[in-house]
Amino acid sequence: MMKPVAALSDSERFPLIDDLGFLKELRQDSSAPMFNFGSGDRLTSEKLAQVNDYATRARAQQFWQKGTQPDWLPAFLEWCRATVPAYRSYQPGFLQMPSLRREQIASAQWQYVSDECIADDMLVYNTSGSTGAAMDVLFDAVSQAAWIVQLEAILAADGIRLEGGPGRVSICLVCNQESTLTYASLSTYLRGAGILKINLNPADWREPQDCVCYLEKHDPEVLTGDPFTFLALAEKAPAIHPKALVSSAMTLHDGLRQRLASQFKCPVYDIYSLTECRMIAVARESGVYRLIRPDLYVEILHPDKDEVLREGERGEIAITGGINPFLPLIRYRTGDYGCLRHDNDLPCLHDLSGRAPVMLVAADGRFINNVDVSRALCEFALAGFSLHQRKDRTLEFAAWGEDVSEADIRRVFAKLFGPSVVCKIEIMGAGMPEGKKVQYSSEFSETDVCR
């Protein structure tokens, strides 16, 4: 039987790191947050070798040429058809294979796990975040650690290198939510460097000044977050010296990017990523997203049929590949839209319509992160929902699902937005809406929140 991750000891979480003194220091620091989770990379010698091999391929940045498919694609497709139950019925020929949608995976996740996977290797991550109904995404230790390799590939294009090593915090994942998992961890791949995940919410800290003190003391090499989190961090103005800020989950607009770059005196990157496969592409200033993953093949498909659009034509972004045997993807429709062009022989996404920031404001003027809304609504069996906020702060909510009442929804919104919030609620039953199943919109703009 697989041992629950929560029951693992630190030596089991970090089998290759003998000295865990720095981990204890990060946890027991007098200004440390009240961490609520234990995390480790679980990399053995064999798995670390696989991560290093992946890093070698990632550094090469060898993408497919315009009008061609990747060299690795035929072997990957054959492996999927041979070992993944959901793909066994697929006939040979990539363009004849059907596209895949999120709800298909969510309804039968075990069908997308390779027969070669070992249950004890499984890690689970919940996607109850900015878009889509909640879905647990399965990883193994290698594909989990690979996000650092992908981050390195982004930084390397500008000559930035993670130093890593014991006694140094290399990466800090920063959140600004009502609640989220927080932890201090180490990276075996980065030779024992610290990895932090913290929440700026004052409730996570013992004293109001501890958040700034902790960040200043450990001064991470790179910080990751979303636009609203970085805005909140900028307001706290810690005296830190990051090599880069990396924003994801929502589109980063130029005004905030420029403010962050000026204040923290470092490059600010906007990442296009999905929990299902991690990082896909990166933009810096131009708004053109350069693909960073040679192991992910990107197509642009017609919204209503499995037809590949020509280069430069706008459609739905679909991805194939990855290195996660617990969720190998074939023509997975992301729900995001754009067009693909080769710029200087590198494939790039243009006119990307992904997860734009949505300004939601509580009755007392507080900013509400839509991640908190998604998480709060996870207790209900909803196939999807839409939430719109008007300038007078009233809410308009529509949901697709069963066994949920207006009273239930009002209770959740009263807790999040304040008891005086006015809501118009419509429960649509079990039918499914077209397009993305979770959509947020608001009449508030970024300048309203950034005032």
C-alpha positions in Angstrom: 0.0 0.0 0.0 1.3 3.5 -0.9 2.4 5.4 2.2 0.5 8.7 2.6 2.7 11.7 1.8 1.7 13.4 5.0 3.2 10.4 6.9 6.6 10.7 5.2 9.6 11.8 7.2 12.0 14.5 6.0 14.6 11.9 5.2 12.0 10.1 3.0 11.1 13.4 1.3 14.8 14.1 0.5 16.5 10.8 0.2 19.7 12.3 -1.3 20.1 15.2 1.1 22.1 14.2 4.2 22.1 17.5 6.0 18.6 18.9 6.6 19.8 21.7 8.9 18.8 24.5 6.4 15.3 23.1 6.1 14.9 23.2 9.9 16.3 26.8 9.9 13.7 27.9 7.3 10.9 26.3 9.3 12.0 27.5 12.8 13.0 31.0 11.9 11.5 33.5 14.4 9.8 35.3 11.5 8.7 32.2 9.6 5.0 31.8 8.6 2.9 29.2 10.2 3.6 26.6 7.5 0.7 24.1 7.1 2.2 21.5 4.8 5.2 19.2 4.4 6.7 19.0 0.9 9.7 17.2 -0.6 10.9 16.3 -4.1 11.4 12.5 -3.3 14.2 12.3 -5.9 16.3 9.1 -5.7 19.6 8.8 -7.6 17.7 7.3 -10.6 15.1 10.0 -10.7 17.6 12.8 -10.3 19.5 11.4 -13.3 16.3 11.6 -15.3 15.8 15.2 -14.2 19.3 16.0 -15.3 18.8 14.3 -18.6 15.6 16.3 -19.1 17.6 19.5 -18.3 20.2 18.7 -21.0 17.4 18.3 -23.6 15.7 21.5 -22.4 18.8 23.6 -22.6 19.3 22.5 -26.2 15.9 24.2 -27.1 15.6 22.1 -30.3 12.1 22.7 -31.6 10.4 21.4 -34.7 10.7 23.4 -37.9 7.8 25.2 -39.5 5.5 22.8 -41.3 7.0 19.7 -39.5 6.3 17.6 -36.4 8.8 16.8 -33.6 11.1 13.8 -34.2 10.0 12.3 -30.8 6.3 12.4 -31.7 5.8 8.9 -33.4 7.5 7.1 -30.6 5.5 9.0 -28.0 2.3 8.2 -29.7 3.1 4.5 -29.9 4.0 4.4 -26.3 0.7 6.0 -25.4 -1.3 3.6 -27.5 0.6 0.6 -25.9 0.5 1.7 -22.2 -2.3 4.2 -21.6 -5.8 2.7 -21.4 -7.6 5.8 -22.8 -5.4 5.8 -25.9 -5.5 2.1 -26.8 -8.4 2.6 -29.1 -6.6 5.3 -31.0 -5.6 4.4 -34.6 -2.2 5.3 -36.0 -1.8 8.7 -37.6 -1.5 11.7 -35.4 -3.8 14.0 -37.4 -6.5 11.3 -37.2 -6.4 11.1 -33.4 -9.2 13.0 -31.7 -8.6 16.0 -29.5 -9.0 15.7 -25.8 -10.8 18.0 -23.3 -10.4 18.6 -19.6 -13.7 17.1 -18.6 -12.8 13.8 -20.3 -9.7 13.5 -18.1 -11.5 14.7 -15.0 -14.2 12.0 -15.3 -11.8 9.1 -15.7 -8.3 10.1 -14.6 -7.1 6.5 -14.1 -7.6 5.9 -17.8 -4.9 8.4 -18.6 -2.2 6.8 -16.4 0.4 4.6 -18.1 0.5 1.0 -17.1 4.2 1.5 -16.5 3.6 3.8 -13.5 4.2 2.7 -10.0 1.6 3.8 -7.5 4.1 4.7 -4.8 5.6 7.3 -7.2 2.3 9.2 -7.5 2.0 12.8 -6.3 -1.3 14.7 -6.4 -1.9 18.3 -7.1 -5.4 19.9 -7.1 -6.2 22.5 -9.8 -9.1 24.2 -8.0 -7.7 27.6 -9.0 -8.4 30.2 -11.5 -10.3 28.2 -14.2 -11.9 24.9 -14.8 -13.8 22.6 -12.4 -11.6 21.1 -9.7 -9.4 18.2 -10.9 -6.6 16.4 -9.2 -3.6 16.2 -11.5 -1.2 13.3 -11.0 2.6 13.6 -11.3 5.7 11.6 -10.5 8.8 13.0 -8.8 10.6 13.6 -12.1 7.8 15.5 -13.8 7.2 17.5 -10.6 10.9 18.5 -10.3 11.0 19.4 -14.0 9.3 22.8 -13.4 12.6 24.1 -12.1 14.3 22.9 -15.3 11.6 24.8 -17.3 12.2 27.9 -15.2 15.9 27.7 -15.8 15.3 27.6 -19.6 13.3 30.8 -19.3 16.1 32.6 -17.3 18.9 31.2 -19.4 17.7 33.1 -22.5 18.7 36.3 -20.6 21.8 34.9 -19.1 20.3 34.5 -15.7 21.4 31.5 -13.7 20.1 29.9 -10.5 23.1 29.5 -8.1 21.3 27.0 -5.8 23.3 25.2 -3.2 22.7 24.7 0.6 22.0 27.7 2.7 20.4 29.7 -0.1 16.7 30.1 -1.0 16.5 29.8 -4.8 12.8 30.1 -5.4 9.9 31.5 -3.4 6.3 30.8 -4.6 4.2 33.7 -3.3 0.4 33.7 -3.0 -2.1 36.2 -1.8 -5.2 34.1 -0.9 -7.6 33.5 1.9 -6.0 30.1 2.4 -3.5 27.9 0.5 -0.9 25.3 1.3 2.4 26.8 2.5 5.7 25.1 3.2 9.5 25.2 3.3 11.2 22.7 1.2 14.5 21.9 -0.5 15.5 21.1 -4.1 17.8 18.1 -4.7 18.2 19.2 -8.3 19.5 22.6 -7.1 21.9 20.9 -4.7 19.9 21.5 -1.5 18.7 25.0 -2.1 15.6 26.2 -0.3 12.2 26.3 -2.0 9.5 28.3 -0.2 5.8 28.7 -0.7 4.3 31.5 1.4 1.0 33.4 1.6 0.9 37.1 2.1 -2.4 36.9 4.0 -1.6 38.4 7.5 -3.5 35.4 9.0 -0.6 33.2 8.0 2.0 35.1 10.1 2.5 35.5 13.8 3.3 39.3 13.6 2.4 41.8 10.9 6.1 42.6 10.2 7.2 38.9 9.9 6.4 38.5 6.2 8.8 41.3 5.2 11.4 40.2 7.7 11.3 36.6 6.5 11.6 37.6 2.8 14.4 40.1 3.5 16.4 37.6 5.6 16.3 34.8 3.0 16.2 37.0 -0.2 15.1 34.4 -2.8 16.9 34.3 -6.1 13.5 34.2 -8.0 10.0 34.8 -6.9 6.9 33.4 -8.7 3.3 34.4 -8.3 0.4 36.0 -10.1 -0.2 39.6 -11.0 -2.4 40.4 -8.0 0.1 38.7 -5.6 3.0 40.8 -7.0 0.9 43.9 -6.7 0.4 43.1 -3.0 4.1 42.3 -2.6 5.0 45.6 -4.2 2.9 47.4 -1.6 4.8 45.7 1.2 8.0 46.8 -0.5 10.5 44.3 1.0 14.2 45.1 0.5 15.0 42.0 -1.6 17.1 41.6 -4.6 15.5 39.0 -6.9 17.1 38.0 -10.2 13.7 37.7 -11.8 9.9 37.8 -11.0 7.9 35.1 -12.8 4.2 35.7 -13.1 1.7 33.0 -14.2 -2.0 32.0 -13.8 -3.3 35.3 -15.2 -2.1 37.6 -17.9 0.4 40.2 -16.7 -0.4 43.7 -18.1 2.4 46.1 -19.1 1.6 48.7 -16.5 2.1 46.4 -13.6 5.1 44.7 -15.3 6.9 48.1 -15.6 6.1 49.0 -12.0 7.5 45.6 -10.8 10.6 45.8 -13.0 11.3 49.3 -11.7 10.8 48.6 -8.1 12.6 45.2 -7.9 15.2 46.1 -10.5 14.9 42.8 -12.4 13.3 41.2 -15.4 9.6 40.3 -15.1 8.3 37.3 -17.1 4.8 36.4 -17.9 4.4 32.6 -18.2 1.7 30.7 -20.0 1.3 27.5 -18.1 -1.2 24.8 -17.1 -1.2 22.6 -14.1 -1.8 19.7 -16.4 1.6 20.1 -18.1 3.3 23.0 -16.3 5.1 25.8 -18.3 4.4 26.2 -22.0 5.6 29.6 -23.1 7.0 32.9 -21.9 6.6 36.6 -22.8 8.8 39.5 -21.8 7.5 42.9 -22.7 6.5 42.1 -26.3 3.4 40.1 -25.6 4.7 37.4 -27.9 4.9 34.1 -26.0 8.0 32.1 -27.0 7.6 28.3 -26.5 10.1 26.9 -24.0 9.3 23.2 -24.0 10.7 21.1 -26.9 8.9 18.1 -25.3 5.5 19.8 -25.9 4.1 19.9 -29.4 1.7 22.8 -29.9 -1.1 23.0 -32.5 -3.8 25.5 -33.2 -7.1 23.7 -33.7 -10.5 24.9 -35.1 -12.8 25.5 -32.1 -15.5 23.1 -33.3 -13.6 20.4 -35.1 -10.3 18.6 -35.0 -8.9 20.6 -37.9 -5.4 22.1 -37.7 -5.4 25.7 -38.7 -2.6 27.2 -40.8 0.2 29.2 -39.3 -1.0 32.6 -38.3 -4.7 31.6 -38.1 -6.4 32.0 -34.7 -7.9 29.0 -32.9 -7.8 26.9 -29.8 -4.3 25.9 -28.4 -3.8 22.1 -28.1 -0.7 20.4 -26.7 0.8 16.9 -27.1 3.6 15.3 -25.1 5.2 16.1 -21.8 7.2 13.9 -19.5 4.5 12.9 -17.0 3.6 9.2 -17.3 0.7 9.8 -14.9 -0.9 12.2 -17.5 0.6 12.0 -21.0 -1.4 14.3 -23.3 -2.5 13.8 -26.9 -4.0 16.9 -28.6 -5.2 18.3 -25.3 -7.4 21.4 -25.8 -6.4 24.0 -23.3 -9.5 26.2 -23.6 -7.1 29.1 -24.5 -6.9 30.8 -27.9 -4.2 32.3 -30.0 -2.2 31.8 -33.2 1.2 30.1 -33.8 4.0 31.7 -35.8 7.7 30.9 -36.2 9.7 33.9 -35.3 13.4 33.5 -36.1 12.7 29.7 -36.4 11.3 29.6 -32.9 7.6 28.7 -32.5 5.7 31.5 -30.7 2.1 32.1 -29.6 0.6 35.5 -30.7 -2.6 37.1 -29.6 -2.9 34.8 -26.6 -6.3 34.9 -24.9 -5.7 33.0 -21.6 -6.4 33.8 -18.0 -6.8 37.6 -17.9 -6.8 39.1 -14.4 -10.3 39.8 -13.1 -10.9 42.5 -10.5 -13.3 41.3 -7.8 -13.9 43.7 -4.9 -15.5 43.0 -1.5 -18.2 45.2 0.1 -15.5 46.9 2.2 -13.1 47.5 -0.8 -10.8 44.5 -0.3 -9.6 42.7 -3.3 -10.9 39.2 -3.7 -8.7 36.7 -5.5 -10.8 34.6 -7.8 -8.8 31.6 -6.7 -10.5 31.9 -3.4 -13.9 31.9 -5.1 -13.1 28.8 -7.0 -11.8 27.0 -3.9 -14.9 28.0 -1.9 -17.3 26.7 -4.5 -15.5 23.3 -4.7 -17.7 22.0 -1.9 -20.6 21.9 -4.5 -21.0 19.5 -7.4 -20.8 22.1 -10.1 -20.0 21.3 -13.7 -19.1 25.0 -14.1 -20.1 28.5 -13.3 -19.8 32.2 -14.3 -19.4 35.1 -12.0 -19.7 38.8 -13.0 -19.3 41.8 -10.8 -20.9 45.2 -11.6 -19.4 48.6 -10.7 -21.8 48.9 -7.7 -20.2 45.6 -6.4 -23.3 43.5 -7.0 -22.7 39.9 -8.2 -24.3 38.0 -11.0 -23.8 34.2 -10.7 -24.9 31.3 -12.9 -24.1 27.7 -12.1 -24.4 24.4 -13.9 -24.9 21.5 -11.5 -27.2 19.7 -9.1 -27.8 19.5 -5.4 -26.9 23.1 -4.8 -29.3 25.8 -3.7 -29.3 29.6 -3.9 -28.9 29.7 -0.1 -25.7 27.7 -0.3 -24.2 30.1 -2.8 -25.3 33.2 -0.9 -23.7 31.8 2.2 -20.3 31.4 0.4 -20.5 34.9 -1.2 -21.5 36.5 2.1 -18.3 35.0 3.7 -16.0 36.1 0.9 -17.5 39.5 -0.1 -19.2 40.5 3.1 -22.7 40.0 4.5 -24.1 43.0 2.7 -23.2 41.7 -0.8 -26.1 41.7 -3.3 -26.2 38.6 -5.5 -28.3 37.6 -8.5 -28.1 33.8 -8.7 -29.3 31.4 -11.4 -28.9 27.6 -11.0 -29.0 26.0 -14.5 -29.1 22.3 -13.6 -26.8 19.7 -15.0 -26.5 21.1 -18.6 -23.0 22.1 -19.8 -22.2 25.6 -21.1 -20.1 26.2 -24.2 -16.5 27.1 -23.9 -14.7 27.4 -20.6 -16.6 26.0 -17.7 -15.5 28.6 -15.2 -15.5 32.3 -16.2 -15.0 35.5 -14.3 -15.7 39.0 -15.4 -15.9 42.4 -13.7 -16.6 46.0 -14.5 -13.7 47.0 -12.3 -10.3 47.6 -14.0 -6.7 47.1 -12.9 -6.4 50.8 -12.2 -9.3 50.6 -9.7 -7.4 48.0 -7.7 -4.0 49.6 -8.2 -5.1 53.1 -7.0 
